[in-house]
Amino acid sequence: MIRSLDFICSLCGLIVLMPVLLVLCLIGLFDTGSPLFLQRRVGRYKRPFTLVKMRTMRPEAASVATHLADPNAITPFGRFLRRTKLDELPQLWNVLKGDMSLVGPRPCLFNQEELIRARAERGVFDARPGITGLAQINDIDMSTHELLAETDAKMLASLRLRDYFHYILLTVLGRGAGDRVRDSKTADDCSDSSA
């Protein structure tokens, strides 16, 4: 059921939002010279897949988890994309292909070993990763491994059709901060992105 909804919604979303995506890609081409960002992520059953996003950082930026990224590497247009969550739109392609779901745990990087271990212990990798979910609308990011894994498992255990649309609606309405890059001081104290 969920997979059918994912397919229909992502296909309709790509068709309807194609003009927006083309405009964003054009602006991104002038902004960074490379509007799309591809990154290998951990998928269902820990299988790798290539996630597609709008590029929000300079091409030479280190490929690390968002909460560890250098805030100075984000371009002004990239900040707009992150704030409005428009950088996530290309992931509709991942959903259409079946790599992801609209709702599910955010896909992590293979070097986030603590998070992978915490999620594996709770069976989180039995589900497709998602664009949004319970953790995202509650501002829980990948810097808190155990809390994120617990929240992901809780969401998956109780996910119903109503919740599926509820999480999507709250995300569209701006609930949650999305992938947050910490300010320089916090990043120095903590010393993973989606560029």
Secondary structure, 3 states (H helix, E strand, C coil): CHHHHHHHHHHHHHHHHHHHHHHHHHHHHHHHCCCEEEEEEECHHHCEEEEEEECCECCCCCCCCHHHCCHHHECHHHHHHHHHCHHHCCHHHHHHHCCCEEECCCCCCCCCHHHHHHHHHCCHHHCCCEEECHHHHCCCCCCCHHHHHHHHHHHHHHCCHHHHHHHHHHHHCCCCCCCCCCCHHHHHHHCCCCC
